């Protein structure tokens, strides 16, 4: 019971940190993420540690502290490898690739991004694939390798369109279901 309550608090603290990060308040986010990390270590939650190290890396990235960001992403990567957490492994590869691109270390960036693509493909994580394709396209453009930049931009655009079409189809289905339900409810009302 106590462990369950601790997990709820821990999850909420992580979410609050995420909100601060979305609001571009990385120092506040770091305060919460460090509390979560302390709890994850106490509970020996390796997947939680991998996730929060990634979040801390994101906060340092927002602060433009690339070395600390990279250090935390590598912590996340190493833990993710140990526990075979494919999702945090994928995000770690992508994040490390993004940092190396920002540091203009393009070959290192591409090596990590391509590893991220392998995992994202195996997980069928289309949103992450889209993001990685975009970063790879930008990295090749920075390297002045325009044919490869174009090829990955095309993959990015196709995935973006796929995701948009899937979301549109989902919304149309939901609207159709809602319409049919309301129609049936009106018939029932008229019959009574």
C-alpha positions, 0 to 999 in steps of 0.5 A, spaced: 500 500 500 505 504 501 509 502 495 503 504 491 502 511 494 509 512 493 509 510 486 503 515 485 506 521 488 513 519 484 509 519 477 505 526 479 512 529 481 514 527 474 508 530 471 509 536 474 516 537 472 514 535 465 509 541 465 514 546 468 519 543 462 513 544 457 512 551 460 520 553 459 521 553 466 527 548 466 530 550 473 523 548 476 522 542 472 529 540 474 527 540 482 521 536 481 525 531 476 531 530 482 526 528 487 523 523 482 530 521 481 531 520 488 525 516 489 527 512 483 533 510 486 530 508 493 525 504 490 530 501 485 526 502 479 531 502 473 526 504 468 524 510 472 531 512 473 532 511 465 526 515 464 527 521 469 535 521 467 532 523 460 527 528 463 533 531 466 537 531 459 531 535 456 531 540 462 539 541 461 538 541 453 532 547 454 538 551 459 543 550 453 547 546 457 549 541 452 554 537 456 550 536 462 544 534 457 549 529 454 551 526 460 544 525 463 542 522 456 547 517 456 545 515 463 538 514 461 541 510 455 546 505 459 540 504 464 535 502 458 540 497 455 541 494 462 533 493 463 532 492 455 527 498 455 526 499 448 522 506 449 527 509 453 533 506 449 529 509 443 528 516 446 535 516 448 538 515 442 534 520 439 536 525 444 543 524 444 543 524 436 540 531 437 545 533 442 551 531 437 547 535 431 547 541 436 554 540 437 556 540 430 558 533 431 554 530 425 557 523 424 556 521 431 549 524 431 547 520 425 550 514 428 545 515 434 539 517 430 540 511 425 540 506 432 533 510 434 530 509 427 531 501 428 528 501 435 522 506 433 521 502 427 521 495 431 516 499 436 512 502 430 513 508 433 511 513 428 511 519 432 518 518 434 520 516 427 517 522 424 522 526 429 528 522 428 527 523 420 526 530 421 533 531 425 537 526 420 534 530 414 537 537 418 543 534 420 545 531 413 543 539 410 548 541 415 553 537 412 551 539 405 549 532 403 543 535 400 541 528 396 540 524 403 537 531 406 532 530 401 531 523 402 530 523 409 526 530 409 521 526 404 521 520 409 519 525 414 513 528 410 511 522 408 510 520 416 507 526 418 502 525 412 501 518 415 500 521 422 495 526 420 491 521 416 490 517 421 488 522 426 483 525 421 480 518 420 480 517 428 476 523 428 471 522 423 470 515 426 469 518 432 464 524 429 460 518 425 459 514 432 457 520 436 452 522 430 449 515 430 449 514 437 445 521 438 440 519 432 439 512 436 437 516 442 433 521 438 429 515 436 428 512 443 426 519 445 421 519 440 418 512 441 417 514 449 
